[in-house]
Amino acid sequence: MITAAQMRAARALAGIDQKTLAERAGVSLPTIQRMEASEGVVRGVVDTLMKVIQALDEAGVELISENQASERGGRGVRLKPASPQNSQG
């Protein structure tokens, strides 16, 4: 689905704060805060997650999954895959 880091980055790209995202998604501010404070993939009620993703989409943000090409060709950011750390000590 969506990671907490993606959610924070998407909101920043859209130029909206947590309160605005909550209002646009029709969810509570504490729900957005909890989602963004989580580690890794955001967990929660699927309907709530879909509302947040829809609100970000309507704000002009395309969420790109790992190993997925950007179909719309717009500008954006993507995290590089984590590189394995050398275990030399």
PDB file of N, CA, C and O in Angstrom:
ATOM      1  N   MET A   1       0.841  -1.198   0.000  1.00  0.00           N
ATOM      2  CA  MET A   1       0.000   0.000   0.000  1.00  0.00           C
ATOM      3  C   MET A   1       0.879   1.252   0.000  1.00  0.00           C
ATOM      4  O   MET A   1       1.487   1.587  -1.016  1.00  0.00           O
ATOM      5  N   ILE A   2       0.943   1.933   1.131  1.00  0.00           N
ATOM      6  CA  ILE A   2       1.669   3.183   1.244  1.00  0.00           C
ATOM      7  C   ILE A   2       2.475   3.163   2.538  1.00  0.00           C
ATOM      8  O   ILE A   2       2.002   2.693   3.573  1.00  0.00           O
ATOM      9  N   THR A   3       3.690   3.680   2.463  1.00  0.00           N
ATOM     10  CA  THR A   3       4.501   3.753   3.672  1.00  0.00           C
ATOM     11  C   THR A   3       4.315   5.117   4.326  1.00  0.00           C
ATOM     12  O   THR A   3       3.859   6.071   3.695  1.00  0.00           O
ATOM     13  N   ALA A   4       4.676   5.186   5.598  1.00  0.00           N
ATOM     14  CA  ALA A   4       4.574   6.456   6.328  1.00  0.00           C
ATOM     15  C   ALA A   4       5.451   7.512   5.651  1.00  0.00           C
ATOM     16  O   ALA A   4       5.053   8.671   5.536  1.00  0.00           O
ATOM     17  N   ALA A   5       6.638   7.112   5.207  1.00  0.00           N
ATOM     18  CA  ALA A   5       7.536   8.055   4.539  1.00  0.00           C
ATOM     19  C   ALA A   5       6.937   8.563   3.236  1.00  0.00           C
ATOM     20  O   ALA A   5       7.046   9.749   2.922  1.00  0.00           O
ATOM     21  N   GLN A   6       6.298   7.666   2.470  1.00  0.00           N
ATOM     22  CA  GLN A   6       5.629   8.079   1.230  1.00  0.00           C
ATOM     23  C   GLN A   6       4.517   9.071   1.538  1.00  0.00           C
ATOM     24  O   GLN A   6       4.336  10.058   0.825  1.00  0.00           O
ATOM     25  N   MET A   7       3.787   8.806   2.585  1.00  0.00           N
ATOM     26  CA  MET A   7       2.666   9.659   2.939  1.00  0.00           C
ATOM     27  C   MET A   7       3.147  11.059   3.307  1.00  0.00           C
ATOM     28  O   MET A   7       2.570  12.055   2.870  1.00  0.00           O
ATOM     29  N   ARG A   8       4.210  11.132   4.116  1.00  0.00           N
ATOM     30  CA  ARG A   8       4.768  12.444   4.497  1.00  0.00           C
ATOM     31  C   ARG A   8       5.304  13.178   3.272  1.00  0.00           C
ATOM     32  O   ARG A   8       5.084  14.379   3.113  1.00  0.00           O
ATOM     33  N   ALA A   9       6.009  12.445   2.405  1.00  0.00           N
ATOM     34  CA  ALA A   9       6.579  13.055   1.205  1.00  0.00           C
ATOM     35  C   ALA A   9       5.476  13.518   0.247  1.00  0.00           C
ATOM     36  O   ALA A   9       5.567  14.597  -0.338  1.00  0.00           O
ATOM     37  N   ALA A  10       4.447  12.702   0.095  1.00  0.00           N
ATOM     38  CA  ALA A  10       3.336  13.055  -0.797  1.00  0.00           C
ATOM     39  C   ALA A  10       2.640  14.319  -0.305  1.00  0.00           C
ATOM     40  O   ALA A  10       2.289  15.198  -1.092  1.00  0.00           O
ATOM     41  N   ARG A  11       2.450  14.391   0.991  1.00  0.00           N
ATOM     42  CA  ARG A  11       1.793  15.571   1.566  1.00  0.00           C
ATOM     43  C   ARG A  11       2.670  16.809   1.359  1.00  0.00           C
ATOM     44  O   ARG A  11       2.169  17.890   1.047  1.00  0.00           O
ATOM     45  N   ALA A  12       3.976  16.638   1.534  1.00  0.00           N
ATOM     46  CA  ALA A  12       4.893  17.762   1.320  1.00  0.00           C
ATOM     47  C   ALA A  12       4.880  18.216  -0.136  1.00  0.00           C
ATOM     48  O   ALA A  12       4.876  19.416  -0.413  1.00  0.00           O
ATOM     49  N   LEU A  13       4.873  17.255  -1.076  1.00  0.00           N
ATOM     50  CA  LEU A  13       4.822  17.601  -2.498  1.00  0.00           C
ATOM     51  C   LEU A  13       3.536  18.345  -2.839  1.00  0.00           C
ATOM     52  O   LEU A  13       3.535  19.249  -3.675  1.00  0.00           O
ATOM     53  N   ALA A  14       2.450  17.961  -2.191  1.00  0.00           N
ATOM     54  CA  ALA A  14       1.162  18.619  -2.443  1.00  0.00           C
ATOM     55  C   ALA A  14       1.079  19.975  -1.748  1.00  0.00           C
ATOM     56  O   ALA A  14       0.194  20.777  -2.047  1.00  0.00           O
ATOM     57  N   GLY A  15       2.000  20.229  -0.824  1.00  0.00           N
ATOM     58  CA  GLY A  15       2.017  21.510  -0.119  1.00  0.00           C
ATOM     59  C   GLY A  15       0.873  21.657   0.877  1.00  0.00           C
ATOM     60  O   GLY A  15       0.358  22.754   1.092  1.00  0.00           O
ATOM     61  N   ILE A  16       0.484  20.539   1.480  1.00  0.00           N
ATOM     62  CA  ILE A  16      -0.610  20.594   2.453  1.00  0.00           C
ATOM     63  C   ILE A  16      -0.134  20.067   3.808  1.00  0.00           C
ATOM     64  O   ILE A  16       0.785  19.252   3.883  1.00  0.00           O
ATOM     65  N   ASP A  17      -0.762  20.540   4.855  1.00  0.00           N
ATOM     66  CA  ASP A  17      -0.414  20.059   6.187  1.00  0.00           C
ATOM     67  C   ASP A  17      -1.293  18.875   6.567  1.00  0.00           C
ATOM     68  O   ASP A  17      -2.201  18.498   5.826  1.00  0.00           O
ATOM     69  N   GLN A  18      -1.017  18.298   7.720  1.00  0.00           N
ATOM     70  CA  GLN A  18      -1.764  17.120   8.159  1.00  0.00           C
ATOM     71  C   GLN A  18      -3.257  17.420   8.311  1.00  0.00           C
ATOM     72  O   GLN A  18      -4.100  16.598   7.952  1.00  0.00           O
ATOM     73  N   LYS A  19      -3.571  18.584   8.837  1.00  0.00           N
ATOM     74  CA  LYS A  19      -4.971  18.950   9.053  1.00  0.00           C
ATOM     75  C   LYS A  19      -5.724  19.011   7.720  1.00  0.00           C
ATOM     76  O   LYS A  19      -6.845  18.514   7.609  1.00  0.00           O
ATOM     77  N   THR A  20      -5.103  19.618   6.723  1.00  0.00           N
ATOM     78  CA  THR A  20      -5.734  19.733   5.402  1.00  0.00           C
ATOM     79  C   THR A  20      -5.936  18.360   4.774  1.00  0.00           C
ATOM     80  O   THR A  20      -6.987  18.095   4.190  1.00  0.00           O
ATOM     81  N   LEU A  21      -4.934  17.480   4.890  1.00  0.00           N
ATOM     82  CA  LEU A  21      -5.077  16.132   4.348  1.00  0.00           C
ATOM     83  C   LEU A  21      -6.220  15.403   5.047  1.00  0.00           C
ATOM     84  O   LEU A  21      -7.018  14.726   4.399  1.00  0.00           O
ATOM     85  N   ALA A  22      -6.297  15.540   6.356  1.00  0.00           N
ATOM     86  CA  ALA A  22      -7.377  14.892   7.110  1.00  0.00           C
ATOM     87  C   ALA A  22      -8.741  15.383   6.632  1.00  0.00           C
ATOM     88  O   ALA A  22      -9.660  14.587   6.442  1.00  0.00           O
ATOM     89  N   GLU A  23      -8.868  16.693   6.440  1.00  0.00           N
ATOM     90  CA  GLU A  23     -10.138  17.264   5.981  1.00  0.00           C
ATOM     91  C   GLU A  23     -10.490  16.761   4.588  1.00  0.00           C
ATOM     92  O   GLU A  23     -11.632  16.378   4.334  1.00  0.00           O
ATOM     93  N   ARG A  24      -9.517  16.761   3.689  1.00  0.00           N
ATOM     94  CA  ARG A  24      -9.768  16.325   2.314  1.00  0.00           C
ATOM     95  C   ARG A  24     -10.096  14.842   2.224  1.00  0.00           C
ATOM     96  O   ARG A  24     -10.866  14.418   1.361  1.00  0.00           O
ATOM     97  N   ALA A  25      -9.504  14.054   3.122  1.00  0.00           N
ATOM     98  CA  ALA A  25      -9.747  12.615   3.115  1.00  0.00           C
ATOM     99  C   ALA A  25     -10.984  12.231   3.923  1.00  0.00           C
ATOM    100  O   ALA A  25     -11.479  11.109   3.814  1.00  0.00           O
ATOM    101  N   GLY A  26     -11.475  13.159   4.727  1.00  0.00           N
ATOM    102  CA  GLY A  26     -12.638  12.855   5.552  1.00  0.00           C
ATOM    103  C   GLY A  26     -12.312  11.949   6.725  1.00  0.00           C
ATOM    104  O   GLY A  26     -13.135  11.137   7.147  1.00  0.00           O
ATOM    105  N   VAL A  27     -11.096  12.097   7.248  1.00  0.00           N
ATOM    106  CA  VAL A  27     -10.674  11.323   8.422  1.00  0.00           C
ATOM    107  C   VAL A  27     -10.199  12.298   9.495  1.00  0.00           C
ATOM    108  O   VAL A  27     -10.059  13.493   9.237  1.00  0.00           O
ATOM    109  N   SER A  28      -9.956  11.790  10.680  1.00  0.00           N
ATOM    110  CA  SER A  28      -9.540  12.669  11.771  1.00  0.00           C
ATOM    111  C   SER A  28      -8.056  13.018  11.686  1.00  0.00           C
ATOM    112  O   SER A  28      -7.264  12.268  11.115  1.00  0.00           O
ATOM    113  N   LEU A  29      -7.693  14.156  12.257  1.00  0.00           N
ATOM    114  CA  LEU A  29      -6.293  14.565  12.312  1.00  0.00           C
ATOM    115  C   LEU A  29      -5.451  13.542  13.073  1.00  0.00           C
ATOM    116  O   LEU A  29      -4.360  13.205  12.611  1.00  0.00           O
ATOM    117  N   PRO A  30      -5.916  13.025  14.239  1.00  0.00           N
ATOM    118  CA  PRO A  30      -5.114  12.003  14.917  1.00  0.00           C
ATOM    119  C   PRO A  30      -4.861  10.754  14.060  1.00  0.00           C
ATOM    120  O   PRO A  30      -3.834  10.094  14.222  1.00  0.00           O
ATOM    121  N   THR A  31      -5.779  10.430  13.161  1.00  0.00           N
ATOM    122  CA  THR A  31      -5.578   9.285  12.265  1.00  0.00           C
ATOM    123  C   THR A  31      -4.406   9.549  11.329  1.00  0.00           C
ATOM    124  O   THR A  31      -3.551   8.684  11.142  1.00  0.00           O
ATOM    125  N   ILE A  32      -4.364  10.737  10.741  1.00  0.00           N
ATOM    126  CA  ILE A  32      -3.245  11.104   9.859  1.00  0.00           C
ATOM    127  C   ILE A  32      -1.943  11.118  10.646  1.00  0.00           C
ATOM    128  O   ILE A  32      -0.926  10.614  10.169  1.00  0.00           O
ATOM    129  N   GLN A  33      -1.961  11.684  11.834  1.00  0.00           N
ATOM    130  CA  GLN A  33      -0.757  11.747  12.666  1.00  0.00           C
ATOM    131  C   GLN A  33      -0.256  10.340  12.996  1.00  0.00           C
ATOM    132  O   GLN A  33       0.946  10.078  12.942  1.00  0.00           O
ATOM    133  N   ARG A  34      -1.175   9.440  13.336  1.00  0.00           N
ATOM    134  CA  ARG A  34      -0.806   8.069  13.661  1.00  0.00           C
ATOM    135  C   ARG A  34      -0.214   7.371  12.445  1.00  0.00           C
ATOM    136  O   ARG A  34       0.793   6.670  12.550  1.00  0.00           O
ATOM    137  N   MET A  35      -0.844   7.566  11.289  1.00  0.00           N
ATOM    138  CA  MET A  35      -0.346   6.941  10.058  1.00  0.00           C
ATOM    139  C   MET A  35       1.068   7.412   9.740  1.00  0.00           C
ATOM    140  O   MET A  35       1.935   6.600   9.417  1.00  0.00           O
ATOM    141  N   GLU A  36       1.303   8.705   9.830  1.00  0.00           N
ATOM    142  CA  GLU A  36       2.607   9.255   9.474  1.00  0.00           C
ATOM    143  C   GLU A  36       3.686   8.940  10.502  1.00  0.00           C
ATOM    144  O   GLU A  36       4.874   8.978  10.180  1.00  0.00           O
ATOM    145  N   ALA A  37       3.293   8.631  11.726  1.00  0.00           N
ATOM    146  CA  ALA A  37       4.259   8.317  12.774  1.00  0.00           C
ATOM    147  C   ALA A  37       4.645   6.838  12.783  1.00  0.00           C
ATOM    148  O   ALA A  37       5.581   6.443  13.478  1.00  0.00           O
ATOM    149  N   SER A  38       3.927   6.027  12.016  1.00  0.00           N
ATOM    150  CA  SER A  38       4.206   4.592  12.010  1.00  0.00           C
ATOM    151  C   SER A  38       5.512   4.304  11.277  1.00  0.00           C
ATOM    152  O   SER A  38       6.058   5.167  10.589  1.00  0.00           O
ATOM    153  N   GLU A  39       5.994   3.098  11.434  1.00  0.00           N
ATOM    154  CA  GLU A  39       7.216   2.655  10.757  1.00  0.00           C
ATOM    155  C   GLU A  39       6.820   1.765   9.587  1.00  0.00           C
ATOM    156  O   GLU A  39       5.956   0.900   9.729  1.00  0.00           O
ATOM    157  N   GLY A  40       7.430   1.966   8.463  1.00  0.00           N
ATOM    158  CA  GLY A  40       7.170   1.108   7.307  1.00  0.00           C
ATOM    159  C   GLY A  40       5.796   1.334   6.708  1.00  0.00           C
ATOM    160  O   GLY A  40       5.322   2.466   6.616  1.00  0.00           O
ATOM    161  N   VAL A  41       5.160   0.238   6.301  1.00  0.00           N
ATOM    162  CA  VAL A  41       3.856   0.306   5.639  1.00  0.00           C
ATOM    163  C   VAL A  41       2.799   0.747   6.648  1.00  0.00           C
ATOM    164  O   VAL A  41       2.737   0.237   7.766  1.00  0.00           O
ATOM    165  N   VAL A  42       1.971   1.703   6.232  1.00  0.00           N
ATOM    166  CA  VAL A  42       0.899   2.204   7.085  1.00  0.00           C
ATOM    167  C   VAL A  42      -0.162   1.117   7.215  1.00  0.00           C
ATOM    168  O   VAL A  42      -0.611   0.543   6.223  1.00  0.00           O
ATOM    169  N   ARG A  43      -0.542   0.855   8.428  1.00  0.00           N
ATOM    170  CA  ARG A  43      -1.580  -0.141   8.688  1.00  0.00           C
ATOM    171  C   ARG A  43      -2.821   0.570   9.188  1.00  0.00           C
ATOM    172  O   ARG A  43      -2.733   1.599   9.859  1.00  0.00           O
ATOM    173  N   GLY A  44      -3.957   0.026   8.863  1.00  0.00           N
ATOM    174  CA  GLY A  44      -5.199   0.618   9.306  1.00  0.00           C
ATOM    175  C   GLY A  44      -6.366   0.059   8.519  1.00  0.00           C
ATOM    176  O   GLY A  44      -6.226  -0.909   7.772  1.00  0.00           O
ATOM    177  N   VAL A  45      -7.491   0.669   8.693  1.00  0.00           N
ATOM    178  CA  VAL A  45      -8.697   0.267   7.987  1.00  0.00           C
ATOM    179  C   VAL A  45      -8.506   0.583   6.500  1.00  0.00           C
ATOM    180  O   VAL A  45      -8.140   1.701   6.137  1.00  0.00           O
ATOM    181  N   VAL A  46      -8.756  -0.401   5.657  1.00  0.00           N
ATOM    182  CA  VAL A  46      -8.538  -0.246   4.214  1.00  0.00           C
ATOM    183  C   VAL A  46      -9.304   0.959   3.669  1.00  0.00           C
ATOM    184  O   VAL A  46      -8.766   1.715   2.860  1.00  0.00           O
ATOM    185  N   ASP A  47     -10.546   1.146   4.099  1.00  0.00           N
ATOM    186  CA  ASP A  47     -11.355   2.263   3.626  1.00  0.00           C
ATOM    187  C   ASP A  47     -10.687   3.605   3.957  1.00  0.00           C
ATOM    188  O   ASP A  47     -10.695   4.526   3.141  1.00  0.00           O
ATOM    189  N   THR A  48     -10.117   3.703   5.144  1.00  0.00           N
ATOM    190  CA  THR A  48      -9.429   4.928   5.555  1.00  0.00           C
ATOM    191  C   THR A  48      -8.193   5.158   4.709  1.00  0.00           C
ATOM    192  O   THR A  48      -7.950   6.277   4.256  1.00  0.00           O
ATOM    193  N   LEU A  49      -7.409   4.111   4.491  1.00  0.00           N
ATOM    194  CA  LEU A  49      -6.214   4.229   3.647  1.00  0.00           C
ATOM    195  C   LEU A  49      -6.581   4.668   2.234  1.00  0.00           C
ATOM    196  O   LEU A  49      -5.901   5.506   1.642  1.00  0.00           O
ATOM    197  N   MET A  50      -7.653   4.104   1.701  1.00  0.00           N
ATOM    198  CA  MET A  50      -8.075   4.461   0.345  1.00  0.00           C
ATOM    199  C   MET A  50      -8.524   5.921   0.281  1.00  0.00           C
ATOM    200  O   MET A  50      -8.276   6.593  -0.720  1.00  0.00           O
ATOM    201  N   LYS A  51      -9.167   6.413   1.308  1.00  0.00           N
ATOM    202  CA  LYS A  51      -9.576   7.822   1.350  1.00  0.00           C
ATOM    203  C   LYS A  51      -8.360   8.737   1.333  1.00  0.00           C
ATOM    204  O   LYS A  51      -8.355   9.755   0.641  1.00  0.00           O
ATOM    205  N   VAL A  52      -7.335   8.381   2.089  1.00  0.00           N
ATOM    206  CA  VAL A  52      -6.112   9.187   2.136  1.00  0.00           C
ATOM    207  C   VAL A  52      -5.408   9.161   0.782  1.00  0.00           C
ATOM    208  O   VAL A  52      -4.978  10.201   0.283  1.00  0.00           O
ATOM    209  N   ILE A  53      -5.290   7.984   0.192  1.00  0.00           N
ATOM    210  CA  ILE A  53      -4.651   7.854  -1.119  1.00  0.00           C
ATOM    211  C   ILE A  53      -5.422   8.649  -2.173  1.00  0.00           C
ATOM    212  O   ILE A  53      -4.818   9.312  -3.016  1.00  0.00           O
ATOM    213  N   GLN A  54      -6.744   8.584  -2.127  1.00  0.00           N
ATOM    214  CA  GLN A  54      -7.581   9.341  -3.066  1.00  0.00           C
ATOM    215  C   GLN A  54      -7.381  10.843  -2.886  1.00  0.00           C
ATOM    216  O   GLN A  54      -7.285  11.578  -3.869  1.00  0.00           O
ATOM    217  N   ALA A  55      -7.318  11.302  -1.640  1.00  0.00           N
ATOM    218  CA  ALA A  55      -7.118  12.732  -1.374  1.00  0.00           C
ATOM    219  C   ALA A  55      -5.759  13.192  -1.903  1.00  0.00           C
ATOM    220  O   ALA A  55      -5.645  14.292  -2.443  1.00  0.00           O
ATOM    221  N   LEU A  56      -4.739  12.363  -1.752  1.00  0.00           N
ATOM    222  CA  LEU A  56      -3.416  12.710  -2.276  1.00  0.00           C
ATOM    223  C   LEU A  56      -3.433  12.723  -3.799  1.00  0.00           C
ATOM    224  O   LEU A  56      -2.823  13.594  -4.420  1.00  0.00           O
ATOM    225  N   ASP A  57      -4.127  11.766  -4.403  1.00  0.00           N
ATOM    226  CA  ASP A  57      -4.261  11.719  -5.856  1.00  0.00           C
ATOM    227  C   ASP A  57      -4.955  12.977  -6.370  1.00  0.00           C
ATOM    228  O   ASP A  57      -4.520  13.569  -7.357  1.00  0.00           O
ATOM    229  N   GLU A  58      -6.016  13.377  -5.712  1.00  0.00           N
ATOM    230  CA  GLU A  58      -6.750  14.578  -6.114  1.00  0.00           C
ATOM    231  C   GLU A  58      -5.919  15.843  -5.911  1.00  0.00           C
ATOM    232  O   GLU A  58      -6.166  16.866  -6.550  1.00  0.00           O
ATOM    233  N   ALA A  59      -4.927  15.764  -5.011  1.00  0.00           N
ATOM    234  CA  ALA A  59      -4.022  16.894  -4.793  1.00  0.00           C
ATOM    235  C   ALA A  59      -2.899  16.909  -5.827  1.00  0.00           C
ATOM    236  O   ALA A  59      -2.054  17.804  -5.823  1.00  0.00           O
ATOM    237  N   GLY A  60      -2.896  15.897  -6.727  1.00  0.00           N
ATOM    238  CA  GLY A  60      -1.919  15.872  -7.811  1.00  0.00           C
ATOM    239  C   GLY A  60      -0.698  15.016  -7.554  1.00  0.00           C
ATOM    240  O   GLY A  60       0.299  15.136  -8.265  1.00  0.00           O
ATOM    241  N   VAL A  61      -0.756  14.150  -6.544  1.00  0.00           N
ATOM    242  CA  VAL A  61       0.391  13.314  -6.207  1.00  0.00           C
ATOM    243  C   VAL A  61       0.143  11.887  -6.674  1.00  0.00           C
ATOM    244  O   VAL A  61      -0.881  11.285  -6.354  1.00  0.00           O
ATOM    245  N   GLU A  62       1.093  11.356  -7.434  1.00  0.00           N
ATOM    246  CA  GLU A  62       1.027   9.965  -7.873  1.00  0.00           C
ATOM    247  C   GLU A  62       1.925   9.142  -6.966  1.00  0.00           C
ATOM    248  O   GLU A  62       3.123   9.409  -6.868  1.00  0.00           O
ATOM    249  N   LEU A  63       1.363   8.155  -6.310  1.00  0.00           N
ATOM    250  CA  LEU A  63       2.141   7.266  -5.456  1.00  0.00           C
ATOM    251  C   LEU A  63       2.721   6.161  -6.318  1.00  0.00           C
ATOM    252  O   LEU A  63       1.993   5.493  -7.052  1.00  0.00           O
ATOM    253  N   ILE A  64       4.023   5.968  -6.234  1.00  0.00           N
ATOM    254  CA  ILE A  64       4.704   4.983  -7.062  1.00  0.00           C
ATOM    255  C   ILE A  64       5.195   3.861  -6.158  1.00  0.00           C
ATOM    256  O   ILE A  64       5.968   4.094  -5.229  1.00  0.00           O
ATOM    257  N   SER A  65       4.746   2.655  -6.434  1.00  0.00           N
ATOM    258  CA  SER A  65       5.178   1.492  -5.660  1.00  0.00           C
ATOM    259  C   SER A  65       6.584   1.096  -6.075  1.00  0.00           C
ATOM    260  O   SER A  65       7.087   1.518  -7.116  1.00  0.00           O
ATOM    261  N   GLU A  66       7.201   0.281  -5.244  1.00  0.00           N
ATOM    262  CA  GLU A  66       8.524  -0.226  -5.551  1.00  0.00           C
ATOM    263  C   GLU A  66       8.498  -0.991  -6.870  1.00  0.00           C
ATOM    264  O   GLU A  66       7.588  -1.785  -7.109  1.00  0.00           O
ATOM    265  N   ASN A  67       9.479  -0.759  -7.716  1.00  0.00           N
ATOM    266  CA  ASN A  67       9.619  -1.408  -9.027  1.00  0.00           C
ATOM    267  C   ASN A  67       8.488  -1.084 -10.001  1.00  0.00           C
ATOM    268  O   ASN A  67       8.267  -1.825 -10.959  1.00  0.00           O
ATOM    269  N   GLN A  68       7.778   0.002  -9.768  1.00  0.00           N
ATOM    270  CA  GLN A  68       6.695   0.421 -10.663  1.00  0.00           C
ATOM    271  C   GLN A  68       7.152   1.641 -11.451  1.00  0.00           C
ATOM    272  O   GLN A  68       7.758   2.555 -10.891  1.00  0.00           O
ATOM    273  N   ALA A  69       6.865   1.657 -12.734  1.00  0.00           N
ATOM    274  CA  ALA A  69       7.190   2.817 -13.564  1.00  0.00           C
ATOM    275  C   ALA A  69       6.138   3.898 -13.351  1.00  0.00           C
ATOM    276  O   ALA A  69       4.977   3.606 -13.066  1.00  0.00           O
ATOM    277  N   SER A  70       6.558   5.139 -13.492  1.00  0.00           N
ATOM    278  CA  SER A  70       5.615   6.243 -13.422  1.00  0.00           C
ATOM    279  C   SER A  70       4.923   6.350 -14.771  1.00  0.00           C
ATOM    280  O   SER A  70       5.567   6.609 -15.788  1.00  0.00           O
ATOM    281  N   GLU A  71       3.629   6.151 -14.777  1.00  0.00           N
ATOM    282  CA  GLU A  71       2.890   6.108 -16.038  1.00  0.00           C
ATOM    283  C   GLU A  71       2.564   7.490 -16.588  1.00  0.00           C
ATOM    284  O   GLU A  71       2.395   7.649 -17.797  1.00  0.00           O
ATOM    285  N   ARG A  72       2.475   8.474 -15.732  1.00  0.00           N
ATOM    286  CA  ARG A  72       2.059   9.804 -16.184  1.00  0.00           C
ATOM    287  C   ARG A  72       3.232  10.662 -16.640  1.00  0.00           C
ATOM    288  O   ARG A  72       3.030  11.682 -17.298  1.00  0.00           O
ATOM    289  N   GLY A  73       4.453  10.264 -16.302  1.00  0.00           N
ATOM    290  CA  GLY A  73       5.624  10.963 -16.793  1.00  0.00           C
ATOM    291  C   GLY A  73       5.876  12.326 -16.171  1.00  0.00           C
ATOM    292  O   GLY A  73       6.700  13.080 -16.690  1.00  0.00           O
ATOM    293  N   GLY A  74       5.208  12.670 -15.093  1.00  0.00           N
ATOM    294  CA  GLY A  74       5.436  13.951 -14.444  1.00  0.00           C
ATOM    295  C   GLY A  74       6.672  13.926 -13.573  1.00  0.00           C
ATOM    296  O   GLY A  74       7.317  12.889 -13.417  1.00  0.00           O
ATOM    297  N   ARG A  75       6.994  15.069 -13.010  1.00  0.00           N
ATOM    298  CA  ARG A  75       8.123  15.153 -12.096  1.00  0.00           C
ATOM    299  C   ARG A  75       7.784  14.438 -10.805  1.00  0.00           C
ATOM    300  O   ARG A  75       6.610  14.264 -10.474  1.00  0.00           O
ATOM    301  N   GLY A  76       8.793  14.028 -10.083  1.00  0.00           N
ATOM    302  CA  GLY A  76       8.539  13.368  -8.811  1.00  0.00           C
ATOM    303  C   GLY A  76       9.815  12.936  -8.144  1.00  0.00           C
ATOM    304  O   GLY A  76      10.912  13.219  -8.624  1.00  0.00           O
ATOM    305  N   VAL A  77       9.667  12.262  -7.056  1.00  0.00           N
ATOM    306  CA  VAL A  77      10.811  11.733  -6.324  1.00  0.00           C
ATOM    307  C   VAL A  77      10.565  10.274  -6.029  1.00  0.00           C
ATOM    308  O   VAL A  77       9.424   9.819  -5.952  1.00  0.00           O
ATOM    309  N   ARG A  78      11.646   9.555  -5.867  1.00  0.00           N
ATOM    310  CA  ARG A  78      11.556   8.132  -5.543  1.00  0.00           C
ATOM    311  C   ARG A  78      12.786   7.767  -4.729  1.00  0.00           C
ATOM    312  O   ARG A  78      13.890   8.228  -5.018  1.00  0.00           O
ATOM    313  N   LEU A  79      12.595   6.946  -3.723  1.00  0.00           N
ATOM    314  CA  LEU A  79      13.726   6.464  -2.947  1.00  0.00           C
ATOM    315  C   LEU A  79      14.459   5.393  -3.735  1.00  0.00           C
ATOM    316  O   LEU A  79      13.834   4.561  -4.393  1.00  0.00           O
ATOM    317  N   LYS A  80      15.775   5.414  -3.670  1.00  0.00           N
ATOM    318  CA  LYS A  80      16.579   4.366  -4.286  1.00  0.00           C
ATOM    319  C   LYS A  80      16.446   3.108  -3.430  1.00  0.00           C
ATOM    320  O   LYS A  80      16.246   3.206  -2.219  1.00  0.00           O
ATOM    321  N   PRO A  81      16.554   1.954  -4.029  1.00  0.00           N
ATOM    322  CA  PRO A  81      16.556   0.729  -3.227  1.00  0.00           C
ATOM    323  C   PRO A  81      17.720   0.757  -2.240  1.00  0.00           C
ATOM    324  O   PRO A  81      18.803   1.242  -2.568  1.00  0.00           O
ATOM    325  N   ALA A  82      17.503   0.252  -1.064  1.00  0.00           N
ATOM    326  CA  ALA A  82      18.565   0.215  -0.065  1.00  0.00           C
ATOM    327  C   ALA A  82      19.701  -0.664  -0.577  1.00  0.00           C
ATOM    328  O   ALA A  82      19.475  -1.779  -1.046  1.00  0.00           O
ATOM    329  N   SER A  83      20.901  -0.158  -0.482  1.00  0.00           N
ATOM    330  CA  SER A  83      22.040  -0.953  -0.933  1.00  0.00           C
ATOM    331  C   SER A  83      22.536  -1.794   0.244  1.00  0.00           C
ATOM    332  O   SER A  83      22.539  -1.334   1.385  1.00  0.00           O
ATOM    333  N   PRO A  84      22.948  -3.009  -0.036  1.00  0.00           N
ATOM    334  CA  PRO A  84      23.448  -3.863   1.050  1.00  0.00           C
ATOM    335  C   PRO A  84      24.700  -3.253   1.644  1.00  0.00           C
ATOM    336  O   PRO A  84      25.594  -2.810   0.924  1.00  0.00           O
ATOM    337  N   GLN A  85      24.753  -3.235   2.956  1.00  0.00           N
ATOM    338  CA  GLN A  85      25.923  -2.663   3.631  1.00  0.00           C
ATOM    339  C   GLN A  85      27.025  -3.704   3.698  1.00  0.00           C
ATOM    340  O   GLN A  85      26.788  -4.892   3.916  1.00  0.00           O
ATOM    341  N   ASN A  86      28.210  -3.223   3.507  1.00  0.00           N
ATOM    342  CA  ASN A  86      29.358  -4.133   3.606  1.00  0.00           C
ATOM    343  C   ASN A  86      29.539  -4.531   5.051  1.00  0.00           C
ATOM    344  O   ASN A  86      29.484  -3.690   5.948  1.00  0.00           O
ATOM    345  N   SER A  87      29.750  -5.790   5.273  1.00  0.00           N
ATOM    346  CA  SER A  87      29.922  -6.281   6.648  1.00  0.00           C
ATOM    347  C   SER A  87      31.386  -6.433   7.005  1.00  0.00           C
ATOM    348  O   SER A  87      31.765  -7.285   7.809  1.00  0.00           O
ATOM    349  N   GLN A  88      32.197  -5.591   6.391  1.00  0.00           N
ATOM    350  CA  GLN A  88      33.620  -5.631   6.702  1.00  0.00           C
ATOM    351  C   GLN A  88      33.863  -4.778   7.932  1.00  0.00           C
ATOM    352  O   GLN A  88      33.318  -3.679   8.039  1.00  0.00           O
ATOM    353  N   GLY A  89      34.650  -5.252   8.836  1.00  0.00           N
ATOM    354  CA  GLY A  89      34.815  -4.494  10.063  1.00  0.00           C
ATOM    355  C   GLY A  89      36.159  -4.360  10.440  1.00  0.00           C
ATOM    356  O   GLY A  89      36.455  -3.741  11.462  1.00  0.00           O
TER     357      GLY A  89
END
